[in-house]
C-alpha cells in the first residue's frame, strides 16, 4: 500500500508537469490520495524528487519511474475503453488499480495487442516502451486464470481480481504478489501450488481470481 501511495504522488506530479504546474498545492489537488510532508521527505530520500521551496520536481530516477507508471495507467485506460467498453468513471477507477500490478511482459503484450497506441482516451500522450520501438506485432503469450494451468505448469502472477478484500489481503500476506512465479503442484483432492519454497493449498474459487502469465518451462 505504501508503494501504491508513492506511485499516485508521482503520477500526480507527472500530470501536473504536463500542465506546467509544479507546486505542492497543485499536486495535492491532482492526487487521488492524501499525502503529507513526511511522504515527500521519503520520496526525496529515495532520490525520486527534488524539493525547491514550494515546488516539487522529478530527479532523473523519479522521472523514469513516473514515466513507467503513466505508461501502464494510460495503456490500461485504452484497454478499458476500447476493448472492455467501460464508461469514463469506471475506466479511470479500474485503470488506477491495474497500473500497480502490470508486470512488464503483460504491459508489452497489451500495448502490442492495442497496436502501440500513442494517446489515451482523453488525448494525453502514452510514453513509448521497448515494444513500441521494436514495433512488435504478435502477442506471444497469454494471461489465464491460475486454475486453467495443469499440474506442473507455471505462471507469473499478473494481478489478483479484487473480490473478498479479506481473502485478497490474506493472499498478499502469504506472498502471492504480482511477479511471483507459481507452479501448480496438483488439482485434486485439493488445489495446491508451490512458489518461493512454499507449498500452499487454496480454494479453487480463489484460484479462479488469480491471473497469471503462462510460462513455458
Secondary structure in CASP SS format (residue, H / E / C, confidence):
PFRMAT SS
TARGET T0000
AUTHOR 0000-0000-0000
METHOD secondary structure of the structure
MODEL  1
X C 1.00
X H 1.00
X H 1.00
X H 1.00
X H 1.00
X H 1.00
X H 1.00
X H 1.00
X H 1.00
X H 1.00
X H 1.00
X H 1.00
X H 1.00
X H 1.00
X H 1.00
X H 1.00
X H 1.00
X H 1.00
X C 1.00
X C 1.00
X C 1.00
X C 1.00
X E 1.00
X H 1.00
X H 1.00
X H 1.00
X H 1.00
X H 1.00
X H 1.00
X H 1.00
X C 1.00
X C 1.00
X C 1.00
X C 1.00
X C 1.00
X C 1.00
X H 1.00
X H 1.00
X H 1.00
X H 1.00
X H 1.00
X H 1.00
X H 1.00
X H 1.00
X H 1.00
X C 1.00
X C 1.00
X C 1.00
X E 1.00
X E 1.00
X E 1.00
X E 1.00
X C 1.00
X C 1.00
X E 1.00
X E 1.00
X E 1.00
X E 1.00
X C 1.00
X H 1.00
X H 1.00
X H 1.00
X H 1.00
X H 1.00
X H 1.00
X H 1.00
X H 1.00
X H 1.00
X H 1.00
X H 1.00
X H 1.00
X H 1.00
X H 1.00
X H 1.00
X H 1.00
X H 1.00
X H 1.00
X H 1.00
X H 1.00
X H 1.00
X H 1.00
X H 1.00
X H 1.00
X C 1.00
X C 1.00
X C 1.00
X C 1.00
X H 1.00
X H 1.00
X H 1.00
X H 1.00
X H 1.00
X H 1.00
X H 1.00
X H 1.00
X H 1.00
X H 1.00
X H 1.00
X C 1.00
X C 1.00
X C 1.00
X C 1.00
X C 1.00
X H 1.00
X H 1.00
X H 1.00
X H 1.00
X H 1.00
X H 1.00
X H 1.00
X H 1.00
X H 1.00
X H 1.00
X C 1.00
X C 1.00
X C 1.00
X C 1.00
X C 1.00
X E 1.00
X C 1.00
X C 1.00
X C 1.00
X C 1.00
X C 1.00
X E 1.00
X C 1.00
X C 1.00
X C 1.00
X C 1.00
X H 1.00
X H 1.00
X H 1.00
X H 1.00
X H 1.00
X C 1.00
X C 1.00
X C 1.00
X C 1.00
X C 1.00
X C 1.00
X C 1.00
X C 1.00
X E 1.00
X E 1.00
X E 1.00
X H 1.00
X H 1.00
X H 1.00
X C 1.00
X C 1.00
X C 1.00
X C 1.00
X C 1.00
X E 1.00
X E 1.00
X E 1.00
X E 1.00
X E 1.00
X E 1.00
X E 1.00
X C 1.00
X C 1.00
X C 1.00
X C 1.00
X H 1.00
X H 1.00
X H 1.00
X H 1.00
X H 1.00
X H 1.00
X H 1.00
X H 1.00
X H 1.00
X C 1.00
X C 1.00
X C 1.00
X C 1.00
X C 1.00
X C 1.00
X C 1.00
X E 1.00
X E 1.00
X E 1.00
X E 1.00
X E 1.00
X E 1.00
X C 1.00
X C 1.00
X C 1.00
X C 1.00
X E 1.00
X E 1.00
X E 1.00
X E 1.00
X E 1.00
X C 1.00
X C 1.00
X E 1.00
X E 1.00
X E 1.00
X E 1.00
X E 1.00
X C 1.00
X H 1.00
X H 1.00
X H 1.00
X H 1.00
X H 1.00
X C 1.00
X E 1.00
X E 1.00
X E 1.00
X E 1.00
X E 1.00
X E 1.00
X C 1.00
X C 1.00
END
